[in-house]
Amino acid sequence: MNNHSPASKLRSKQRRSKGIITSAAKRKLRWLPNTLTLCNSWCGFASILWTLSVYERAAITGVNQSQTYDILAVSALIILGAMIFDVLDGFAARMLNATSMHGLQMDSLSDMVTFGVAPAVLMAVMTHWLQGKQTTVQLLVTYLLCSIYVGCTALRLATYNVKAMEESGGDNVFHGLPSPGAAAAIVSLVLAMRVFDRDLSNLALVLPIYAAFLGFLMVSALPYRHIGKWLLSKQGNQPLKIMILIIMLFLVGIFREYAIFGIITLYILSGPAEALKKLLLQQGNRR
């Protein structure tokens, strides 16, 4: 059989052309992951500005507590949008084979703004508005507890970067609560408080403590599953994963903000629960 027939040459040329076009397209799209990362940081900056606009609006036109919740809810949704960019930039980098240390550092710097500073500002401002007039001591305590969250986010991201450079991090399990998970906990709480039709001023003392608690979880050694990889992996009971996903979507569709808050809270508690389970198993084996 003649392997050098015109048809064979044409197919070979088409394959080479397709490869050249694909490679060229990939080179042209190398800017995409970094652009998505920048969108993440821009969302964080926009959330901070929108949160602080509460004070400006109050000084100019005056806003009641309901309107304040609406403004802070928008800030929370902006952070939620940043999480989408955070997922997309990693996906794009893997698809285009554009992963690099430069991209890793950019991603962490953006996460520091969006999942570190922005949620802390959101929590501090909400605490202020719930308490009304804060004394100097209350103000300092609020700032201190929220700064613990910011500091722990920085420590968490730095530790993640070191593990990534050493290639010693796990694929499917995080050690410590991921910073997007901590930010999601604050975002879901703000959104749930907005639709809760009761006076929540008593929560003013609890909110900064909760922020500091999330910070400590970020720098802990507690195990947290990588939900995306866990759902997409072929390991484990696939029908069970599908059923869990369907149930979560069903609950979110009915209970909306409450369901989101409940699901994220369960994820926050999964780390301590998993650590407690391992501890009890170890004690049982020793006996």
CYANA upper distance limits for C-alpha pairs under 8 A (distance plus 0.5 A):
  3 ASN  CA      8 SER  CA      6.96
  4 HIS  CA      8 SER  CA      6.49
  4 HIS  CA      9 LYS  CA      6.67
  5 SER  CA      9 LYS  CA      6.74
  6 PRO  CA     10 LEU  CA      6.61
  7 ALA  CA     11 ARG  CA      6.77
  8 SER  CA     12 SER  CA      6.67
  9 LYS  CA     13 LYS  CA      6.58
 10 LEU  CA     14 GLN  CA      6.62
 11 ARG  CA     15 ARG  CA      6.71
 12 SER  CA     16 ARG  CA      6.78
 13 LYS  CA     17 SER  CA      6.55
 14 GLN  CA     18 LYS  CA      6.52
 15 ARG  CA     19 GLY  CA      6.73
 16 ARG  CA     20 ILE  CA      6.64
 17 SER  CA     21 ILE  CA      6.57
 18 LYS  CA     22 THR  CA      6.61
 19 GLY  CA     23 SER  CA      6.63
 20 ILE  CA     24 ALA  CA      6.53
 21 ILE  CA     25 ALA  CA      6.44
 22 THR  CA     26 LYS  CA      6.63
 23 SER  CA     27 ARG  CA      6.75
 24 ALA  CA     28 LYS  CA      6.75
 25 ALA  CA     29 LEU  CA      6.69
 26 LYS  CA     30 ARG  CA      6.75
 26 LYS  CA     96 LEU  CA      6.27
 29 LEU  CA     96 LEU  CA      7.93
 30 ARG  CA     93 ALA  CA      8.42
 30 ARG  CA     96 LEU  CA      7.30
 30 ARG  CA     98 ALA  CA      6.71
 31 TRP  CA     35 THR  CA      6.73
 32 LEU  CA     36 LEU  CA      6.73
 32 LEU  CA     89 ASP  CA      8.08
 32 LEU  CA     92 ALA  CA      7.57
 32 LEU  CA     93 ALA  CA      8.49
 33 PRO  CA     37 THR  CA      6.75
 33 PRO  CA     88 LEU  CA      8.20
 33 PRO  CA     89 ASP  CA      5.04
 33 PRO  CA     90 GLY  CA      7.47
 33 PRO  CA     92 ALA  CA      6.05
 33 PRO  CA     93 ALA  CA      5.94
 33 PRO  CA     98 ALA  CA      8.14
 33 PRO  CA    103 GLY  CA      8.34
 34 ASN  CA     38 LEU  CA      6.69
 34 ASN  CA     89 ASP  CA      7.52
 34 ASN  CA    103 GLY  CA      7.09
 34 ASN  CA    106 MET  CA      8.11
 35 THR  CA     39 CYS  CA      6.76
 35 THR  CA     89 ASP  CA      8.47
 36 LEU  CA     40 ASN  CA      6.89
 36 LEU  CA     85 PHE  CA      6.12
 36 LEU  CA     86 ASP  CA      7.83
 36 LEU  CA     88 LEU  CA      7.45
 36 LEU  CA     89 ASP  CA      5.71
 37 THR  CA     41 SER  CA      7.12
 37 THR  CA     85 PHE  CA      7.12
 37 THR  CA     86 ASP  CA      6.97
 37 THR  CA     89 ASP  CA      6.36
 37 THR  CA    106 MET  CA      7.50
 37 THR  CA    107 ASP  CA      6.42
 37 THR  CA    110 SER  CA      7.22
 38 LEU  CA     42 TRP  CA      6.62
 38 LEU  CA    110 SER  CA      7.50
 39 CYS  CA     43 CYS  CA      6.63
 39 CYS  CA     82 ALA  CA      7.71
 39 CYS  CA     85 PHE  CA      7.11
 40 ASN  CA     44 GLY  CA      7.01
 40 ASN  CA     82 ALA  CA      5.16
 40 ASN  CA     83 MET  CA      7.74
 40 ASN  CA     85 PHE  CA      5.97
 40 ASN  CA     86 ASP  CA      6.65
 40 ASN  CA    110 SER  CA      6.71
 40 ASN  CA    111 ASP  CA      8.00
 40 ASN  CA    114 THR  CA      7.42
 41 SER  CA     45 PHE  CA      6.79
 41 SER  CA     82 ALA  CA      8.04
 41 SER  CA    109 LEU  CA      8.46
 41 SER  CA    110 SER  CA      5.00
 41 SER  CA    111 ASP  CA      7.49
 41 SER  CA    113 VAL  CA      6.69
 41 SER  CA    114 THR  CA      6.41
 42 TRP  CA     46 ALA  CA      6.54
 43 CYS  CA     47 SER  CA      6.54
 43 CYS  CA     78 ILE  CA      6.42
 43 CYS  CA     79 ILE  CA      6.88
 43 CYS  CA     81 GLY  CA      7.79
 43 CYS  CA     82 ALA  CA      6.05
 43 CYS  CA    114 THR  CA      7.35
 44 GLY  CA     48 ILE  CA      6.89
 44 GLY  CA     78 ILE  CA      7.86
 44 GLY  CA     79 ILE  CA      6.69
 44 GLY  CA     82 ALA  CA      7.49
 44 GLY  CA    110 SER  CA      8.30
 44 GLY  CA    113 VAL  CA      6.12
 44 GLY  CA    114 THR  CA      4.36
 44 GLY  CA    115 PHE  CA      7.94
 44 GLY  CA    117 VAL  CA      8.46
 44 GLY  CA    118 ALA  CA      6.29
 45 PHE  CA     49 LEU  CA      6.84
 45 PHE  CA    113 VAL  CA      7.47
 45 PHE  CA    114 THR  CA      7.59
 45 PHE  CA    118 ALA  CA      7.76
 46 ALA  CA     50 TRP  CA      6.55
 46 ALA  CA     75 SER  CA      8.31
 46 ALA  CA     78 ILE  CA      7.95
 47 SER  CA     51 THR  CA      6.54
 47 SER  CA     74 VAL  CA      8.39
 47 SER  CA     75 SER  CA      5.12
 47 SER  CA     76 ALA  CA      7.73
 47 SER  CA     78 ILE  CA      6.31
 47 SER  CA     79 ILE  CA      7.03
 47 SER  CA    118 ALA  CA      6.76
 48 ILE  CA     52 LEU  CA      6.75
 48 ILE  CA     75 SER  CA      7.79
 48 ILE  CA    117 VAL  CA      8.39
 48 ILE  CA    118 ALA  CA      5.74
 48 ILE  CA    121 VAL  CA      7.13
 48 ILE  CA    122 LEU  CA      7.82
 49 LEU  CA     53 SER  CA      6.68
 50 TRP  CA     54 VAL  CA      7.85
 50 TRP  CA     71 ILE  CA      7.77
 50 TRP  CA     72 LEU  CA      8.16
 50 TRP  CA     74 VAL  CA      8.29
 50 TRP  CA     75 SER  CA      6.51
 51 THR  CA     71 ILE  CA      7.39
 51 THR  CA     72 LEU  CA      6.30
 51 THR  CA     75 SER  CA      6.41
 51 THR  CA    121 VAL  CA      7.87
 51 THR  CA    122 LEU  CA      6.62
 51 THR  CA    125 VAL  CA      7.81
 52 LEU  CA     56 GLU  CA      7.89
 52 LEU  CA    125 VAL  CA      8.02
 53 SER  CA     57 ARG  CA      6.57
 54 VAL  CA     58 ALA  CA      6.60
 54 VAL  CA     63 VAL  CA      8.42
 54 VAL  CA     68 THR  CA      7.10
 54 VAL  CA     71 ILE  CA      7.48
 55 TYR  CA     59 ALA  CA      6.69
 56 GLU  CA     60 ILE  CA      6.75
 57 ARG  CA     61 THR  CA      6.19
 57 ARG  CA     62 GLY  CA      6.56
 57 ARG  CA     63 VAL  CA      7.20
 58 ALA  CA     62 GLY  CA      4.34
 58 ALA  CA     63 VAL  CA      5.63
 63 VAL  CA     67 GLN  CA      6.31
 63 VAL  CA     68 THR  CA      6.96
 64 ASN  CA     68 THR  CA      6.77
 65 GLN  CA     69 TYR  CA      6.78
 65 GLN  CA    129 TRP  CA      8.02
 66 SER  CA     70 ASP  CA      6.96
 66 SER  CA    194 ARG  CA      8.14
 67 GLN  CA     71 ILE  CA      6.85
 68 THR  CA     72 LEU  CA      6.69
 68 THR  CA    129 TRP  CA      8.46
 69 TYR  CA     73 ALA  CA      6.38
 69 TYR  CA    190 VAL  CA      8.36
 69 TYR  CA    193 MET  CA      8.32
 69 TYR  CA    194 ARG  CA      5.90
 70 ASP  CA     74 VAL  CA      6.93
 70 ASP  CA    194 ARG  CA      7.45
 71 ILE  CA     75 SER  CA      7.14
 72 LEU  CA     76 ALA  CA      6.75
 72 LEU  CA    122 LEU  CA      7.48
 72 LEU  CA    126 MET  CA      8.07
 72 LEU  CA    190 VAL  CA      7.81
 73 ALA  CA     77 LEU  CA      6.71
 73 ALA  CA    190 VAL  CA      6.81
 73 ALA  CA    191 LEU  CA      6.17
 73 ALA  CA    194 ARG  CA      7.51
 74 VAL  CA     78 ILE  CA      6.74
 75 SER  CA     79 ILE  CA      7.01
 75 SER  CA    122 LEU  CA      8.03
 76 ALA  CA     80 LEU  CA      6.81
 76 ALA  CA    119 PRO  CA      8.40
 76 ALA  CA    122 LEU  CA      8.32
 76 ALA  CA    187 VAL  CA      5.47
 76 ALA  CA    188 SER  CA      8.35
 76 ALA  CA    190 VAL  CA      7.41
 76 ALA  CA    191 LEU  CA      7.67
 77 LEU  CA     81 GLY  CA      6.67
 77 LEU  CA    187 VAL  CA      7.89
 78 ILE  CA     82 ALA  CA      6.82
 79 ILE  CA     83 MET  CA      7.05
 79 ILE  CA    114 THR  CA      7.00
 79 ILE  CA    115 PHE  CA      8.00
 79 ILE  CA    118 ALA  CA      8.21
 79 ILE  CA    119 PRO  CA      8.43
 79 ILE  CA    183 ALA  CA      8.34
 79 ILE  CA    187 VAL  CA      7.90
 80 LEU  CA     84 ILE  CA      7.46
 80 LEU  CA    184 ALA  CA      7.75
 80 LEU  CA    187 VAL  CA      7.80
 81 GLY  CA     85 PHE  CA      7.30
 82 ALA  CA     86 ASP  CA      6.65
 82 ALA  CA    114 THR  CA      7.64
 83 MET  CA     87 VAL  CA      6.78
 83 MET  CA    180 PRO  CA      7.46
 84 ILE  CA     88 LEU  CA      6.68
 85 PHE  CA     89 ASP  CA      6.52
 86 ASP  CA     90 GLY  CA      7.29
 86 ASP  CA    107 ASP  CA      8.31
 87 VAL  CA     91 PHE  CA      6.86
 88 LEU  CA     92 ALA  CA      6.43
 89 ASP  CA     93 ALA  CA      6.57
 90 GLY  CA     94 ARG  CA      6.80
 91 PHE  CA     95 MET  CA      6.66
 92 ALA  CA     96 LEU  CA      6.49
 92 ALA  CA     98 ALA  CA      8.40
 93 ALA  CA     97 ASN  CA      6.18
 93 ALA  CA     98 ALA  CA      5.17
 93 ALA  CA     99 THR  CA      5.68
 94 ARG  CA     98 ALA  CA      6.89
 94 ARG  CA     99 THR  CA      6.86
 99 THR  CA    103 GLY  CA      6.93
 99 THR  CA    104 LEU  CA      8.17
100 SER  CA    104 LEU  CA      6.81
101 MET  CA    105 GLN  CA      6.70
101 MET  CA    165 MET  CA      8.48
102 HIS  CA    106 MET  CA      6.71
103 GLY  CA    107 ASP  CA      6.52
104 LEU  CA    108 SER  CA      6.85
104 LEU  CA    161 ASN  CA      7.82
105 GLN  CA    109 LEU  CA      6.69
105 GLN  CA    161 ASN  CA      8.05
106 MET  CA    110 SER  CA      6.65
107 ASP  CA    111 ASP  CA      6.60
108 SER  CA    112 MET  CA      6.59
108 SER  CA    157 LEU  CA      6.57
108 SER  CA    158 ALA  CA      8.41
108 SER  CA    161 ASN  CA      8.26
109 LEU  CA    113 VAL  CA      7.17
110 SER  CA    114 THR  CA      6.67
111 ASP  CA    115 PHE  CA      5.67
111 ASP  CA    116 GLY  CA      7.23
111 ASP  CA    179 SER  CA      8.04
111 ASP  CA    180 PRO  CA      8.29
112 MET  CA    116 GLY  CA      5.22
112 MET  CA    117 VAL  CA      6.96
112 MET  CA    153 THR  CA      7.24
112 MET  CA    154 ALA  CA      6.95
112 MET  CA    157 LEU  CA      8.07
113 VAL  CA    117 VAL  CA      5.55
113 VAL  CA    118 ALA  CA      6.67
114 THR  CA    118 ALA  CA      5.81
114 THR  CA    119 PRO  CA      7.81
115 PHE  CA    119 PRO  CA      6.63
115 PHE  CA    153 THR  CA      8.20
115 PHE  CA    179 SER  CA      6.44
115 PHE  CA    180 PRO  CA      6.31
115 PHE  CA    182 ALA  CA      8.04
115 PHE  CA    183 ALA  CA      5.70
116 GLY  CA    120 ALA  CA      6.95
116 GLY  CA    149 TYR  CA      7.58
116 GLY  CA    150 VAL  CA      5.58
116 GLY  CA    153 THR  CA      6.03
116 GLY  CA    154 ALA  CA      7.93
116 GLY  CA    179 SER  CA      7.79
116 GLY  CA    183 ALA  CA      7.84
117 VAL  CA    121 VAL  CA      6.65
117 VAL  CA    150 VAL  CA      6.38
118 ALA  CA    122 LEU  CA      6.66
119 PRO  CA    123 MET  CA      6.61
119 PRO  CA    183 ALA  CA      6.46
119 PRO  CA    186 ILE  CA      7.02
119 PRO  CA    187 VAL  CA      7.89
120 ALA  CA    124 ALA  CA      6.61
120 ALA  CA    146 CYS  CA      5.83
120 ALA  CA    147 SER  CA      7.70
120 ALA  CA    149 TYR  CA      7.18
120 ALA  CA    150 VAL  CA      7.08
120 ALA  CA    211 ALA  CA      7.80
121 VAL  CA    125 VAL  CA      6.59
121 VAL  CA    146 CYS  CA      8.17
122 LEU  CA    126 MET  CA      6.63
123 MET  CA    127 THR  CA      6.59
123 MET  CA    146 CYS  CA      7.80
123 MET  CA    186 ILE  CA      7.93
123 MET  CA    207 LEU  CA      7.25
123 MET  CA    208 PRO  CA      7.21
123 MET  CA    211 ALA  CA      7.93
124 ALA  CA    128 HIS  CA      6.76
124 ALA  CA    142 THR  CA      6.84
124 ALA  CA    143 TYR  CA      7.29
124 ALA  CA    146 CYS  CA      7.09
124 ALA  CA    208 PRO  CA      7.48
125 VAL  CA    129 TRP  CA      6.80
126 MET  CA    130 LEU  CA      6.65
126 MET  CA    204 ALA  CA      8.37
127 THR  CA    131 GLN  CA      6.65
127 THR  CA    142 THR  CA      8.05
127 THR  CA    204 ALA  CA      5.40
127 THR  CA    205 LEU  CA      7.97
127 THR  CA    207 LEU  CA      7.10
127 THR  CA    208 PRO  CA      7.79
128 HIS  CA    132 GLY  CA      6.49
128 HIS  CA    133 LYS  CA      7.86
128 HIS  CA    134 GLN  CA      7.23
128 HIS  CA    139 LEU  CA      8.35
128 HIS  CA    204 ALA  CA      8.04
129 TRP  CA    133 LYS  CA      8.49
130 LEU  CA    200 LEU  CA      7.65
130 LEU  CA    201 SER  CA      5.25
130 LEU  CA    202 ASN  CA      8.30
130 LEU  CA    203 LEU  CA      8.15
130 LEU  CA    204 ALA  CA      6.07
131 GLN  CA    201 SER  CA      6.58
131 GLN  CA    202 ASN  CA      8.50
131 GLN  CA    204 ALA  CA      6.29
134 GLN  CA    138 GLN  CA      6.18
134 GLN  CA    139 LEU  CA      6.39
135 THR  CA    139 LEU  CA      6.62
136 THR  CA    140 LEU  CA      6.66
137 VAL  CA    141 VAL  CA      6.63
138 GLN  CA    142 THR  CA      6.62
139 LEU  CA    143 TYR  CA      6.71
140 LEU  CA    144 LEU  CA      6.46
141 VAL  CA    145 LEU  CA      6.63
142 THR  CA    146 CYS  CA      6.64
142 THR  CA    208 PRO  CA      6.23
143 TYR  CA    147 SER  CA      6.39
144 LEU  CA    148 ILE  CA      6.81
145 LEU  CA    149 TYR  CA      7.29
145 LEU  CA    208 PRO  CA      5.92
145 LEU  CA    209 ILE  CA      6.72
145 LEU  CA    211 ALA  CA      7.38
145 LEU  CA    212 ALA  CA      5.78
146 CYS  CA    150 VAL  CA      7.07
146 CYS  CA    208 PRO  CA      6.27
146 CYS  CA    211 ALA  CA      6.54
146 CYS  CA    212 ALA  CA      6.68
147 SER  CA    151 GLY  CA      6.53
147 SER  CA    212 ALA  CA      8.43
148 ILE  CA    152 CYS  CA      6.51
148 ILE  CA    211 ALA  CA      8.41
148 ILE  CA    212 ALA  CA      6.00
148 ILE  CA    215 GLY  CA      6.87
149 TYR  CA    153 THR  CA      6.67
149 TYR  CA    211 ALA  CA      6.29
149 TYR  CA    212 ALA  CA      5.52
149 TYR  CA    213 PHE  CA      8.32
149 TYR  CA    214 LEU  CA      7.33
149 TYR  CA    215 GLY  CA      4.79
149 TYR  CA    216 PHE  CA      8.05
150 VAL  CA    154 ALA  CA      6.96
150 VAL  CA    215 GLY  CA      7.85
151 GLY  CA    155 LEU  CA      6.84
151 GLY  CA    215 GLY  CA      8.22
152 CYS  CA    156 ARG  CA      6.44
152 CYS  CA    215 GLY  CA      5.51
152 CYS  CA    216 PHE  CA      7.06
152 CYS  CA    218 MET  CA      6.97
152 CYS  CA    219 VAL  CA      6.64
153 THR  CA    157 LEU  CA      6.65
153 THR  CA    179 SER  CA      6.77
153 THR  CA    215 GLY  CA      6.99
153 THR  CA    218 MET  CA      7.25
153 THR  CA    219 VAL  CA      8.33
154 ALA  CA    158 ALA  CA      6.61
155 LEU  CA    159 THR  CA      6.59
155 LEU  CA    219 VAL  CA      7.30
156 ARG  CA    160 TYR  CA      6.72
156 ARG  CA    176 GLY  CA      8.33
156 ARG  CA    178 PRO  CA      8.21
156 ARG  CA    179 SER  CA      7.83
156 ARG  CA    218 MET  CA      6.41
156 ARG  CA    219 VAL  CA      6.00
157 LEU  CA    161 ASN  CA      6.70
157 LEU  CA    179 SER  CA      8.12
158 ALA  CA    162 VAL  CA      6.83
159 THR  CA    163 LYS  CA      6.76
160 TYR  CA    164 ALA  CA      6.59
160 TYR  CA    169 GLY  CA      8.25
161 ASN  CA    165 MET  CA      6.70
162 VAL  CA    166 GLU  CA      6.66
163 LYS  CA    167 GLU  CA      6.20
163 LYS  CA    168 SER  CA      5.71
163 LYS  CA    169 GLY  CA      5.79
164 ALA  CA    168 SER  CA      7.04
164 ALA  CA    169 GLY  CA      6.65
169 GLY  CA    174 PHE  CA      8.30
170 GLY  CA    174 PHE  CA      7.16
171 ASP  CA    226 HIS  CA      8.33
172 ASN  CA    225 ARG  CA      6.47
172 ASN  CA    226 HIS  CA      5.57
172 ASN  CA    229 LYS  CA      6.69
172 ASN  CA    230 TRP  CA      7.05
173 VAL  CA    223 PRO  CA      6.77
173 VAL  CA    224 TYR  CA      6.04
173 VAL  CA    225 ARG  CA      5.01
173 VAL  CA    226 HIS  CA      6.00
174 PHE  CA    178 PRO  CA      7.50
174 PHE  CA    223 PRO  CA      6.18
174 PHE  CA    224 TYR  CA      5.46
174 PHE  CA    225 ARG  CA      6.54
174 PHE  CA    226 HIS  CA      7.08
175 HIS  CA    220 SER  CA      7.55
175 HIS  CA    221 ALA  CA      5.42
175 HIS  CA    222 LEU  CA      5.99
175 HIS  CA    223 PRO  CA      5.36
175 HIS  CA    224 TYR  CA      6.82
176 GLY  CA    217 LEU  CA      6.35
176 GLY  CA    218 MET  CA      5.19
176 GLY  CA    219 VAL  CA      6.06
176 GLY  CA    220 SER  CA      5.30
176 GLY  CA    221 ALA  CA      5.48
176 GLY  CA    222 LEU  CA      5.45
176 GLY  CA    223 PRO  CA      6.52
176 GLY  CA    224 TYR  CA      7.02
176 GLY  CA    271 GLY  CA      8.34
177 LEU  CA    181 GLY  CA      6.99
177 LEU  CA    182 ALA  CA      7.21
177 LEU  CA    214 LEU  CA      8.32
177 LEU  CA    217 LEU  CA      6.00
177 LEU  CA    218 MET  CA      4.76
177 LEU  CA    219 VAL  CA      7.84
177 LEU  CA    220 SER  CA      7.97
177 LEU  CA    222 LEU  CA      7.82
177 LEU  CA    223 PRO  CA      8.20
177 LEU  CA    224 TYR  CA      6.74
177 LEU  CA    268 ILE  CA      7.93
177 LEU  CA    271 GLY  CA      8.13
178 PRO  CA    182 ALA  CA      7.02
178 PRO  CA    218 MET  CA      6.64
178 PRO  CA    224 TYR  CA      8.43
179 SER  CA    183 ALA  CA      6.71
179 SER  CA    218 MET  CA      7.18
180 PRO  CA    184 ALA  CA      6.46
181 GLY  CA    185 ALA  CA      6.77
181 GLY  CA    264 ILE  CA      8.23
181 GLY  CA    268 ILE  CA      8.12
182 ALA  CA    186 ILE  CA      7.17
182 ALA  CA    214 LEU  CA      6.37
182 ALA  CA    215 GLY  CA      8.03
182 ALA  CA    218 MET  CA      7.97
182 ALA  CA    268 ILE  CA      8.38
183 ALA  CA    187 VAL  CA      6.62
184 ALA  CA    188 SER  CA      6.41
184 ALA  CA    264 ILE  CA      7.62
185 ALA  CA    189 LEU  CA      6.70
185 ALA  CA    261 PHE  CA      7.58
185 ALA  CA    264 ILE  CA      6.53
185 ALA  CA    265 THR  CA      7.21
185 ALA  CA    268 ILE  CA      8.18
186 ILE  CA    190 VAL  CA      6.77
186 ILE  CA    211 ALA  CA      8.01
187 VAL  CA    191 LEU  CA      6.78
188 SER  CA    192 ALA  CA      6.56
188 SER  CA    257 GLU  CA      7.37
188 SER  CA    260 ILE  CA      6.74
188 SER  CA    261 PHE  CA      5.30
188 SER  CA    264 ILE  CA      7.99
189 LEU  CA    193 MET  CA      6.59
189 LEU  CA    261 PHE  CA      6.52
190 VAL  CA    194 ARG  CA      6.82
191 LEU  CA    195 VAL  CA      7.41
191 LEU  CA    257 GLU  CA      6.54
192 ALA  CA    196 PHE  CA      6.81
192 ALA  CA    257 GLU  CA      5.61
192 ALA  CA    258 TYR  CA      6.11
192 ALA  CA    261 PHE  CA      7.13
193 MET  CA    200 LEU  CA      8.23
195 VAL  CA    257 GLU  CA      8.16
200 LEU  CA    204 ALA  CA      8.08
202 ASN  CA    206 VAL  CA      8.41
203 LEU  CA    207 LEU  CA      6.70
204 ALA  CA    208 PRO  CA      8.16
205 LEU  CA    209 ILE  CA      7.70
206 VAL  CA    210 TYR  CA      6.60
207 LEU  CA    211 ALA  CA      6.82
208 PRO  CA    212 ALA  CA      6.77
209 ILE  CA    213 PHE  CA      6.59
210 TYR  CA    214 LEU  CA      6.72
211 ALA  CA    215 GLY  CA      6.81
212 ALA  CA    216 PHE  CA      6.85
213 PHE  CA    217 LEU  CA      6.84
214 LEU  CA    218 MET  CA      6.88
215 GLY  CA    219 VAL  CA      7.33
216 PHE  CA    220 SER  CA      6.63
217 LEU  CA    222 LEU  CA      7.85
222 LEU  CA    271 GLY  CA      5.77
222 LEU  CA    272 PRO  CA      6.84
222 LEU  CA    274 GLU  CA      8.31
222 LEU  CA    275 ALA  CA      6.71
223 PRO  CA    271 GLY  CA      5.69
223 PRO  CA    272 PRO  CA      8.36
223 PRO  CA    274 GLU  CA      7.33
223 PRO  CA    275 ALA  CA      7.36
224 TYR  CA    270 SER  CA      7.46
224 TYR  CA    271 GLY  CA      5.75
225 ARG  CA    230 TRP  CA      7.56
226 HIS  CA    230 TRP  CA      6.45
227 ILE  CA    231 LEU  CA      6.57
228 GLY  CA    232 LEU  CA      6.73
229 LYS  CA    233 SER  CA      6.17
231 LEU  CA    241 LYS  CA      6.85
234 LYS  CA    238 GLN  CA      7.58
237 ASN  CA    241 LYS  CA      6.94
238 GLN  CA    242 ILE  CA      6.79
239 PRO  CA    243 MET  CA      6.59
240 LEU  CA    244 ILE  CA      6.63
241 LYS  CA    245 LEU  CA      6.70
242 ILE  CA    246 ILE  CA      6.66
243 MET  CA    247 ILE  CA      6.62
244 ILE  CA    248 MET  CA      6.67
245 LEU  CA    249 LEU  CA      6.74
246 ILE  CA    250 PHE  CA      6.55
247 ILE  CA    251 LEU  CA      6.64
248 MET  CA    252 VAL  CA      6.63
248 MET  CA    259 ALA  CA      8.48
248 MET  CA    263 ILE  CA      8.14
249 LEU  CA    253 GLY  CA      6.55
250 PHE  CA    254 ILE  CA      6.93
251 LEU  CA    255 PHE  CA      6.24
251 LEU  CA    256 ARG  CA      7.64
251 LEU  CA    259 ALA  CA      6.36
252 VAL  CA    256 ARG  CA      4.92
252 VAL  CA    257 GLU  CA      7.73
252 VAL  CA    258 TYR  CA      8.34
252 VAL  CA    259 ALA  CA      5.61
252 VAL  CA    260 ILE  CA      6.66
255 PHE  CA    259 ALA  CA      5.75
256 ARG  CA    260 ILE  CA      6.80
257 GLU  CA    261 PHE  CA      6.67
258 TYR  CA    262 GLY  CA      6.58
259 ALA  CA    263 ILE  CA      6.54
260 ILE  CA    264 ILE  CA      6.66
261 PHE  CA    265 THR  CA      6.49
262 GLY  CA    266 LEU  CA      6.70
263 ILE  CA    267 TYR  CA      6.90
264 ILE  CA    268 ILE  CA      6.72
265 THR  CA    269 LEU  CA      6.72
266 LEU  CA    270 SER  CA      6.51
267 TYR  CA    271 GLY  CA      7.84
269 LEU  CA    273 ALA  CA      6.68
270 SER  CA    274 GLU  CA      6.38
271 GLY  CA    275 ALA  CA      6.75
272 PRO  CA    276 LEU  CA      6.55
273 ALA  CA    277 LYS  CA      6.62
274 GLU  CA    278 LYS  CA      6.81
275 ALA  CA    279 LEU  CA      6.72
276 LEU  CA    280 LEU  CA      6.71
277 LYS  CA    281 LEU  CA      6.72
278 LYS  CA    282 GLN  CA      6.62
279 LEU  CA    283 GLN  CA      6.76
280 LEU  CA    284 GLY  CA      6.58
281 LEU  CA    285 ASN  CA      6.67
282 GLN  CA    286 ARG  CA      6.81
283 GLN  CA    287 ARG  CA      7.00
